[in-house]
Amino acid sequence: MPIVAVRQVPAVAMRQLTIVAGLFAALLIAFAARYGYHRDELYFLAAGRRLDWGYPDQPPLTPLLAHTVSAIDPDSLLLLRLPSIVAATFIVVCAGLMAREFGGGRGAQALASASVAAAALVMGVGHLLTTTSLDMAVWSSICLLVLKLLRDPAGDGVTDSAASRVGNARGQRGADPRWWLLIGLVIGVGLQNKLLVIFPVGALVLALVLVGPRKIFATTFFPVAVGIAALIWLPYLWWQAENGWPQWEMGRAIAGGSSGTSDSPAAFVLLQFGLMGPLLVPLWIFGLWRLWRAVRYRAFVVGYALMFVVFVATGGKAYYMGGMYPILLAAAAVPVAAWLGLRRMRWAAVGSALAVNALVSAVLFLPVLPISALPNSPVLAVDYDAGETIGWPEFVRQIADARAGLGADVAVLTADSGAAGAIERFGGQYGLPTPHSGHNAYWWWGPPSAAAAVVIAVGIERDQLVRFFRDIEPAGRIDNGFDIDNDEQGRPIFRCREPRAAWPELWPQLKHLG
């Protein structure tokens, strides 16, 4: 049965959506404070201490959120991750509301939201404070609002004046072009969180131009929406222009594989079948097929294809496609719920599949297992981020040991921003100084003082350090104590003296983005 624009949008399944969203949020809250900070969270906290209109690698929204929640309680992991928990829960609710826009009743809305709640990626991004959770929430909002723009009171995918009059006379609700204003606001906020939103928005606009319905652009609210988005985005663009557009260099570095989650083209394709969980693959593929058969909604499929091609060609990460899957699952949920009907056995079978998908997703992407069990489990091989949440207090303690007995004029230089953020977070109890790094925004925050007689270099190999120092003394290697093979494990620590030049001359050579 092809999708058609519905005659009358069903009521919101408040009870069902509240139960699903509540259980999902409760799960995230229950595991929010296990393990520890992620390296990106430590970096966001550091950036939040230096609020600005922009950073070389990101817009300011996520650091601002980190700053806000840490001002309330600087030691609460749950509070730090609360924005992502809210964002992920919102994605779950949005899925149900998208199913409603497709004409789904209570069962379809519940099925769509439960499918997204069981998804590996949604569960994972809801656990950590990350730009991805907010980015996916923004894209879910945009998809939902565009569906509202595509409403057709005629109910047959074709709107003419006569059909519209009949629909309005019957109390049916058609598209309201004022939704464009909210879309502009949401896109503007999204652009202040992560530039990635440009790609799905651009792909969907191009798809609507190519396959229609183009008439949704035929309103003065559309250019006003573009203006709203641009106005909100403007401060960040100004910062980038003032600082030489470092975001372009950052994008090239990620495309070149500098990120810990970078993917090859082959991996990008294969990981699409694991992002939401293998048991949800048939459901979202069915949703893709259903949207393709519906002329009115075909732009979402074309947009998906455009994004897929662009990200494969430019070295994008697999999860960049993640924002498209809630609407695919929502599109599939409507006919599946109709097929299930009142048959309890069918619902039990589908519910069991969702439960298994949720269970596997939780074990792999939430801190369910004890840390001691991780080295012998598949978690670290599947979820890179899990390893990056372990061992930071011990990491900082070892740096403090390397500094012990060296006096007051000591600087700390790290290879990456996450390590520097960890020292800022945990170094106070050891009297460690504010660290420095050439990585990302830390480079903008400046070099060590010329008064530093010794520099503790963390994670930087000797063959790199000899370019900057004449005297280099080994001071140990990082060991997190859990046999966890993360980015810091086994990295060297050196005590460095006698810099080869003044820091203003050396500092430009240490700059790197990625």
Residue, then its C-alpha position, 0 to 999 in steps of 0.5 A: m500500500p503506497i503512502v498518500a497524504v492523509r485526509q485527517v491526521p490522527a490524534v497524538a498517542m500521548r500515553q504510548l509515546t510517554i511510556v516509550a520515551g519514559l522507559f528510554a530516558a530512564l535507561l539512559i539516566a540509570f547508566a549515565a554516571r558509569y565509567g567516566y568522562h569521554r575525551d570529547e566531553l572533557y574538551f567541551l568542558a574546557a571550551g566552555r571555560r573559554l566561551d566564544w562565538g566559535y571554535p576552529d572545529q565546531p560552533p559554540l552551542t555544545p560548549l555553552l551547554a557544558h558550561t551551563v550544566s557544569a556551573i550548576d554541578p561541576d562533578s555530576l556526569l548525569l547533569l553533564r549528559l542530561p542535554s543529550i538524554v533529552a535530545a535522544t528522548f526527543i528523537v524517540v518522540c519525534a519518530g512517533l509524531m512522524a508516524r502520525e503524519f503518515g496517518g499512523g494511529r496509536g499502534a503505529q506511533a508506539l511502534a515507530s518510537a519503540s523502534v527508534a528507542a531500541a536503535a544502537l545509534v540513538m542509544g549511544v548518542g544519548h549516553l554522551l554529551t556530543t554534538t551528534s545527539l543534538d544534530m540528530a534531534v535537529w534533523s528529526s525536528i526538520c523531517l517532522l516539520v517538512l512532513k507538516l508542510l507536505r500535508d494535503p487535505a485532498g488526501d490523494g497526493v494532489t491539491d487543487s482549490a476544489a479539493s482544498r475547499v472540500g477538505n477545509a469544509r470537513g475540518q481537515r488540516g492541510a499544510d500551513p506554510r508558517w511551519w517554515l519559520l520554525i524550520g528556519l529557527v531549528i536550522g539556525v540552532g542546528l548550525q550553531n551546534k554542528l555544521l553537518v546539518i548543512f548536508p541533509v538540509g541541502a540534500l532535502v531541498l535539492a531533492l524537493v526541487l528535483v522530484g517535488p512537490r516544489k510548491i512548498f517553496a511558493t510562499t514568502f515564509f520560505p525566504v524569511a526562514v532562510g533569513i532566520a537561519a542565516l541570522i542565527w548562524l552569522p556570529y559563528l560565520w563571523w568568527q570563522a572569517e576572522n580566524g581564517w576559516p579553520q573549519w575547512e581545514m578541520g573537514r579535510a583532516i577528518a576526511g583524511g582519517s584523522s578522527g578516531t571514528s573515521d571510516s573507509p568508503a567500504a566501512f561507511v556502507l557496511l556500517q549503515f546496516g549496524l547503526m540502528g541495529p541489524l534487526l531494524v534493517p528490514l524495517w528501515i529498508f521497507g520504510l525507504w521503499r514505501l517513501w519511494r513509492a509515494v510521489r509526495y514523499r519521494a524527496f526523502v529517499v532522493g535526499y538519502a541517496l544524495m547524502f549517501v553519495v556525498f559522504v562516501a565521496t568526501g570521506g564522511k563518517a558512517y553515523y553522518m547518515g543517522g538522522m535519516y533513519p527515524i523517518l524511515l522507521a516511522a514510514a515503515a511503522v504505519p503499514v506494519a502496525a496495520w498488519l499486526g492489527l489486534r493479533r497479540m502473537r504478531w505484536a509479541a514477535v515484533g516486540s521481542a525483536l525490538a527488545v533483543n535489538a535494544l538489549v544488544s544495543a545497550v550492552l554494546f553502547l551503554p556502560v552495562l558491563p563492568i570495566s574488568a570485563l571489557p578487554n575480553s568482550p566485543v564492546l571495544a571493537v564495536d564501540y570506539d567511544a567506550g574505551e575513551t571514557i575509561g582511565w582519565p583520573e589515573f592518566v592525570r595521576q601519572i602526569a602528576d607523578a612525572r611532574a613531582g619534584l620539579g618546582a613551580d615553573v613547569a608546563v604541560l603539553t599534550a598531543d590532543s585536546g582530550a588529554a588536555g581537558a582531562i588535566e584541566r578536570f582532574g589536575g587541580q588536586y595535584g596542583l597541575p598547571t593549565p595544560h597546553s596543546g597544539h590540537n584544535a582549539y587548544w592551539w588558539w588558547g596559546p603556548p606555554s609561558a616562557a618562564a617554564a623551565v620544564v615541559i611535561a610532554v604527554g603523548i608526543e613521540r621523541d622524534q617529534l619533540v627533538r624538533f622543539f627541545r634539546d634535552i628530552e628525558p623519559a618519564g614513563r608511559i601511560d597505563n590506565g590500569f584496566d588493560i583498555d586499549n584506548d587512545e592514551q594507553g601506552r603513550p609516552i611521557f617526557r620531561c623536556r628542557e631547553p627549547r630550541a627557540a622562543w614559544p612564539e616561533l615554535w607554536p605555529q609548528l605544533k598546530h594540528l586539527g582533527 
